[in-house]
Amino acid sequence: MTAEFAVVLPVAMIVAAMLVNAVVIGVQQVRLEQAAAAAARELARGEPADGVTATVSRMAGSQASAQQEISGSWASVTVSRPTPGPVGWLNIGTLEARAHAPYQWVISP
């Protein structure tokens, strides 16, 4: 039984670590979605760009970056961040969320 245990234990630890990492990535994606939505609402209300960026940093973490755009009657914010955890060390990609809100200023304040 010792040999089987020695083989199964490392595999079980790797599977457990990957499951935990998947949960961490999922939680971070939800944070990005919430930050993008809040930032898009702020941008649509006419808040300054610095305030929108501060909201993204506060909600999604200091590694998050935001791209802001007002196009026609819509305000859009895209928030991105490197993938957290061990998958992030592999530099596979980034997490990204985009949100839109109707622009509320026809005439600039």
Beta strands, then each sheet from edge to edge (+ up, - down):
strand 1: 65-71
strand 2: 74-82
strand 3: 94-102
sheet 1: 1+ 2- 3+
end
